[in-house]
Amino acid sequence: MALHLFFSFFKLDVRKKAAEAVRKLMALQPARARVLRGEHEVEVQTSEIATGEITVVRPGERIALDGEVIEGTASVDESSFTGESVPATKQEGSPVIGGTLNLDGLLRVRVTKVGEESFLSQIVRLMSQIAERKPPIELLADRLMNYYGPVVFTVAIIAFVVWLLVTGDWISSTLALLTVIIMGYPCALGISTPMLAAIAGGKGISIGLLVKASEVFHGLSRVNTVVLDKTGTLTHGRPTVTDVVPFGIDRMQLLSLAGTVEAGSEHPLC
């Protein structure tokens, strides 16, 4: 009973952290957005925007919904979704993701997806399904539990009967019955597998790791080589100056010139 209570408490804590990560992700979508209706910009609730409407996104604002740029050019920070630290340049005809940050330009975006169809909603739904899908090893454990439990109880009853026939002592026979049940009941088998799956899925969500199904974690136990196709996967998601190497100029003079240029710049790398 203590093991079951501990498992329930631990799983609840993991799910709580995963839910907080989902809420943080949902917070990327702005509650309100500017929409062109007629000749005027109207600020409305994001939930009221329909497919085909045109939203206006100013520098420093988040794009409300998935869409296509119909006017303007800007650098958009998509690191929350793609992991790429370098902002993507968006211009007329470029697709944009709801929840990404417009850094330095005015954009007009025609909305193409709303509600459950949006990219952000699909990610949230995927994150919610991670804990619900059972890996094959957990399904195997469940099947074994269906047989293992009855076998333990059957052996316990046999032990009780044999002990009673041999000794005639009801107290000792009952003690033997309980001992077999306690020592033989498959608590570890029934608890450890789902608990590990819950921990892995919840921890992954909390650090921004999205996995389609929990069986992937079991597969990773047999992996000895990982190949990554982009450096963005390995970084913190933001550019950082690590060193300054001057060529034909004093180091302090170079830093002074760079500071002067950066002072009035809005470029995302400055």
N, C-alpha and C positions, 0 to 999 in steps of 0.2 A: 504493500500500500504506500509506503514511503517513497519507493522508486517511482510509482505511478504519479504521486503528487509532485515529486521533484521534476519529473518529465513534463507534466502539465504546466508547472510554473515556468520552467525554462523555455518551453515552446511559446508560451504567452509572451515572455519577454522578447524573444526573437521576432515574433509577429508584430509586436509593438514597434520595434525598431524598423522593421520593413515597412510598416504603415506610415511611419514618419518620413521615410525616404520617398514613398509614393506621394505623400502630401507636398513635400518639397518640389518634386517634379511637376505636380499639378500647379504649383504656385508660379511656375515659369510662364504660364498663360495669363496675360493681363485680364483683369475683370472687365475693363472698359476699353473701347477703341473708337477711333474717328472713322466715320463712314461718309462717303460722298452720296448725298441724296438730293437730287436736283442740282442746283448750283452751289449748295452750301455743305460745309463739313458739320456733321452732327455726331456728338459723342453719345454712344449707346452701350448697353451691356453686350459683352462678347457673345453671350448666348442668344441674343436677338438678331445677330448677323446671319444672313442667308447666303447660300451659294450664288455666285455671280456678282455680288455687291463689291464695291471698290473701297478698300480701306486706305487711309493715309497714315504712314509711319514716319515720324520725325527722328532725327538723330538722338540716340540715347533711349529710345523706346523699344519695347519688344513687339515683334510681329504677332498679331492676335491669332490668326488662323493660317492654315496651309493655303498657298495660292501661287499666283504667277505675277511677276513684276510687269506692269504695263507702262510704267514711266519712272525715270530716275535711275541713278547709279549709287551704290553704297557698298561698304564692307560690312558683312554680317557675321557675327560670332555664333558659330554652330557647334562649339565645343561640347555643350551639354548633351548633344545627341550623337555627334560623329566622333568626338575625341580629338579632332584636328585642332591644334592650337592656333594655326594661322587663319585669320578670318577669310571667308569666301567672298569674292566680288560678285555682286548681283546687279544685273542690268535688265533692260527690256527683254522679256521672254524667259528669264531665269526663274526656276521654281524656288519657293521659300517655304520654310517650316515654321508653323506656329509655335511661339515660345522662344524663338531665337532673337538675338539682340542686334538691332540696327545701330552701327557705331558712328557713321560719319556722313550720311546722306539722306535726302528726302525720297521716299519711295511711295509709289501708288501700286497697290497690290489687289488683283482681282481674286476673290476667294474661290477656291475650288473644292475644298473639303471642310465640313463642319461636323460637330458632334462626335459620334462614335467612329466616323470615317477618318478623322484627323490622325496625323502621325503620332501626336502626343497621347491621344486616347488609346491608340493601339499599343504603345509602349506600356502604359499603365495597365491595360488589360493583360498584356503578356506578363508583367511583373506579378499581377495578382494570381495568375494561373500556375506560377512556378511551384507554389506550395501545395496546389491541389492535385497536380499530376504525380503519380507514384512511379518511381523507377522500377525496372524489372526485379531487382534484388529485394525491394520492399514487397512487391507482389508475391515473390517466392516465400518471403518470411511469413506473410499473411496466410498463404496456403499451408505452410508447415505448422502454423499455429492451430489451424483447423484440426489437424491430426495430433499434434504434440500435446495439446491440452487434454483432450479426452484420454489419451494414453496414460498421462500422469495420474489422472483421477482414477483410472481403472487399476493401475498398479497400486495406488494408495488404498483402494478398497480391498484388493487382494491381500496387501500387507496387514490391513486391519483384521480381516477374517482369519488369516493364518496365525497371527499373533494371539487372537482371542482363543482360537482352538488349542493352541499350544500352552498358553499360560492361564487362560481363563480370567485374566485381569482386564476389565473394561477400561480402566484409566490408562494402563500401559498401551493397550491396543489403540485407543484414541490418540495417544501421544505419537505412536508410530504412524498413524494415518496422517496427522498434521505434519509430521517431519517429512514424510515423502512428498506431500503437496508443496510444502515450502521450499524444500531443496530441489525438487524436480520441476516446479512450475517455470515456464520459459519467459520470465520477466525480461531478461536481457535480450532475448531474441525478438520479443514483441516491441520493446521500447527503443533499443539502440539504433536500429535501422531507420525508423521514421524520425527519430530525434536528430540523427546526423544529417538526414536530408533537409530537415527544417532549419538546422543551424547553417548548413551550406547555402541554402536558398536565401535565408534572411540576411546572412552576412554579405552575400553577393549583392543583394539589392541595396544594402546600406552603404556600400562602397561604389555603387554605380555599375555593378556587373550584371548584365542582363543575360539570362540563360533561358532557352525555350523550354527545357524540361529538366527535371532534377536527375534523370538518368545520366546526364552529361557529367555530373560530378563523379559518378561511379566509373565512367569511362576514363576520366582523367587519372584515375589511380593506376592505369596501365600505360600512361603516356610518358615517354622519356625524352621527347624532343618537341619543342614548340616553335613554329615558324610564324612570324608576324609580318604582315605585308605593308605596314606603314609605321613611321616613327611616332605618329600621334598617339598610338596605342600605348606607348611606353613613357609618355611625358605626363606632366601635371596639367596639361591643357592650357598653359599660358607661356608665352615667350619670356625668357629671362636672360639678361646679360651675364655671361660667365667670365668674360675676359675682354680686355681692350688691347689691341696690338697696333701701335702706330707705325706708319710707313713714311719716312721723310719728314716727320714733324714731331715736336715734343709731346709727350703723353698728356701733360696738364693743358697744353694749348689745344690739343685735340678734344679733350673733355670739355673745355670751355666753349669751343665752337659747337660741339654736339649739344651742349646745354642751351646755347643760344637758339639753335634751330628748333629744338624740342619745345621751347617755352611757348611758342605760338602755334604748335602743331596739334592736330587732332588725329593723326595717323595712329592706328592701333598698336604699331610696333614702337612708338615713341613714348 
